[in-house]
Amino acid sequence: MTLLIPVVIVYGFSHTIGERLIHPAIPPPLLLTFHAAVFTAWLAFYIFQSVLIRTHNVKVHMLTGWFGVALGAVIPPLGIATAIVMARFNVLHNFDPDAALFMLVPFFDVTCFGIAFALAIYWRKKPEFHRRLILIATCALTAAGWGRFPQYLVPFPFFYAGVDLLILLGVVRDLIVNRNVHIVYRYALSAFIAGQVVVMYTIIHRSPYWTKLAHAILA
């Protein structure tokens, strides 16, 4: 899972990063570059921590974990700020007239990350809870990658299915190894799916309450 998540991210963003970040027609806000750097750092740190556990360096894992706490704490506010700044940028330059409407996706994603991450820190001394919650938190951040997959692979309304698929792989592992599904997966996956349905319904049907609020945020 530690290696699969970066593959999803790299493949998804490989379809847009060139024209949007590396060779853009109009340079994007600097905040986007900072956001990309922090997100990449989180993936690298997640792999690093997994390697430490795999090699039985638990004490080093726990010590360096405090860096992860600081890094993870930055992600939700940075994600929200980047979503707002990029929505304004896209509307201003006519790149995406519905950018305000789609802010709900990153807002939801970083909320899912933040809740799972906070619980992972709270239960840091319970490995069976901690490792699953960190995995789930990281899976929540893959929505942006899945959303950039070619439409013939992942049609727009169903990109959240990719996030759920990653979590389901953890469920399958539990079924094979432990013969049951851990309570963390049962609650988290159910909550994710329910929230994702609400988010996509709101966007597709252009719900007035969110449309009005989103434009107020950008005002």
C-alpha positions in Angstrom: 0.0 0.0 0.0 2.9 2.3 0.8 4.2 1.9 -2.7 0.8 1.8 -4.5 -0.4 5.2 -3.2 2.5 7.1 -4.8 2.0 5.2 -8.1 -1.6 6.4 -8.2 -0.6 10.0 -7.4 2.3 10.1 -9.9 0.2 8.6 -12.7 -2.8 10.9 -12.0 -0.8 14.1 -11.8 1.4 13.2 -14.8 -1.5 14.2 -17.0 -1.8 17.7 -15.7 1.4 18.7 -13.8 3.3 19.7 -17.0 0.8 22.3 -18.2 -0.4 23.5 -14.8 2.8 23.7 -12.8 5.9 23.1 -14.9 5.0 24.8 -18.2 1.9 26.9 -17.5 0.6 29.5 -19.9 0.1 31.7 -16.9 2.2 31.1 -13.8 0.0 29.8 -11.0 0.2 31.3 -7.4 3.4 30.3 -5.5 1.2 28.7 -2.9 0.5 25.8 -5.4 4.2 25.0 -5.5 4.4 25.0 -1.7 1.3 22.8 -1.5 2.9 20.3 -4.0 6.1 20.3 -2.0 4.3 19.6 1.3 2.2 16.9 -0.2 5.2 15.2 -1.8 7.0 15.4 1.6 4.1 13.7 3.3 4.2 10.8 0.8 8.0 10.5 1.2 7.6 10.6 5.0 4.9 7.9 4.9 7.1 5.6 2.9 10.0 6.3 5.3 8.0 5.5 8.4 6.7 2.3 6.8 10.2 1.2 6.0 11.2 1.8 9.6 8.5 -0.4 10.9 9.2 -3.0 8.2 12.8 -3.1 9.4 11.8 -3.2 13.1 13.2 0.3 13.9 10.3 1.2 16.1 12.1 3.6 18.3 13.3 5.7 15.4 9.8 5.5 13.9 8.3 6.9 17.1 10.9 9.6 17.4 10.6 10.8 13.8 6.9 10.5 14.1 6.8 13.9 15.8 8.0 15.5 12.5 5.1 13.8 10.9 2.7 15.3 13.4 4.0 18.8 12.5 3.9 18.0 8.7 0.4 16.5 8.9 -0.9 19.4 10.9 0.0 21.7 8.1 -1.9 19.8 5.4 -5.5 20.6 6.2 -5.2 24.4 6.5 -2.7 24.5 3.5 -5.2 22.4 1.5 -8.1 24.7 2.2 -6.0 27.8 1.5 -4.7 26.3 -1.8 -8.2 25.3 -2.9 -9.5 28.9 -2.4 -6.5 30.6 -4.0 -6.6 28.2 -7.0 -10.3 28.6 -7.4 -9.9 32.4 -7.6 -7.1 31.9 -10.0 -9.0 29.6 -12.3 -12.1 31.8 -12.3 -10.1 35.0 -12.9 -8.3 33.5 -15.9 -11.4 31.6 -17.2 -9.7 28.2 -16.8 -12.7 26.8 -15.0 -15.9 28.8 -14.4 -17.1 26.1 -12.0 -14.0 26.2 -9.8 -15.9 27.6 -6.9 -18.3 24.7 -7.0 -15.5 22.1 -7.0 -13.8 23.6 -3.9 -16.0 21.2 -2.0 -13.9 18.2 -3.1 -10.6 19.4 -1.6 -12.4 20.7 1.5 -13.9 17.3 2.1 -10.6 15.5 1.4 -8.5 17.5 3.8 -11.3 17.1 6.4 -11.2 13.3 6.0 -7.4 13.5 6.3 -7.5 15.7 9.3 -9.9 13.5 11.3 -8.2 10.3 10.5 -4.8 11.9 11.2 -5.9 13.3 14.5 -7.3 9.9 15.6 -4.0 8.2 14.5 -2.1 10.5 16.8 -4.5 10.0 19.6 -4.2 6.2 19.2 -0.4 6.3 18.4 0.2 3.7 21.2 -2.3 1.3 19.7 -0.5 0.1 16.5 -3.5 -1.7 15.0 -5.5 1.5 15.1 -2.7 3.9 14.4 -1.4 2.2 11.2 -4.8 1.8 9.7 -5.8 5.4 10.4 -2.5 6.8 8.9 -3.2 4.6 5.8 -6.8 5.9 5.6 -5.7 9.5 6.0 -3.2 9.1 3.2 -5.8 7.4 1.0 -8.0 10.5 1.5 -5.4 12.6 -0.2 -5.4 10.5 -3.3 -8.7 11.8 -4.6 -6.8 14.6 -6.5 -4.7 11.9 -8.2 -7.7 9.7 -9.1 -9.5 12.8 -10.4 -6.8 13.3 -13.0 -6.9 9.8 -14.4 -8.0 9.7 -18.1 -11.8 9.7 -18.3 -11.9 6.3 -20.0 -10.2 4.8 -16.9 -11.9 6.7 -14.2 -15.0 8.7 -15.3 -15.5 12.0 -13.5 -18.4 11.1 -11.1 -16.6 8.0 -9.9 -13.1 9.2 -9.0 -13.8 8.7 -5.3 -14.2 5.0 -6.0 -10.4 4.9 -6.4 -10.0 6.2 -2.9 -12.4 3.6 -1.6 -10.6 0.9 -3.6 -7.4 1.6 -1.8 -9.0 1.3 1.6 -10.8 -1.8 0.5 -7.4 -3.4 -0.2 -6.7 -2.9 3.5 -10.0 -4.6 4.2 -9.1 -7.5 2.0 -5.8 -7.8 3.8 -7.6 -8.0 7.1 -9.9 -10.7 5.9 -7.1 -12.8 4.6 -4.7 -12.4 7.5 -7.0 -11.8 10.5 -10.3 -13.4 9.2 -12.2 -10.2 10.2 -12.4 -6.5 9.3 -10.9 -4.1 11.8 -13.4 -1.6 13.4 -11.4 1.3 12.0 -12.1 0.2 8.4 -15.7 -0.5 9.2 -16.4 3.0 10.5 -14.0 5.0 8.3 -15.0 3.4 5.0 -18.7 3.9 5.7 -18.2 7.5 6.7 -16.0 8.1 3.6 -18.6 6.7 1.2 -21.5 8.6 2.9 -19.5 11.9 2.7 -18.4 11.3 -0.9 -22.0 10.7 -2.0 -23.1 14.0 -0.4 -20.1 15.8 -2.0 -20.8 14.5 -5.5 -24.6 15.0 -5.2 -24.0 18.6 -4.2 -21.6 19.3 -7.1 -23.6 17.5 -9.8 -26.9 19.1 -8.8 -25.3 22.4 -8.1 -27.0 22.7 -4.7 -27.9 26.3 -4.1 -26.7 26.3 -0.5 -23.1 25.3 -1.5 -23.1 27.4 -4.7 -24.0 30.5 -2.6 -21.5 29.7 0.1 -18.7 28.9 -2.3 -19.0 32.2 -4.2 -19.1 34.0 -0.8 -15.8 32.4 0.1 -14.2 33.6 -3.1 -15.7 37.1 -2.8 
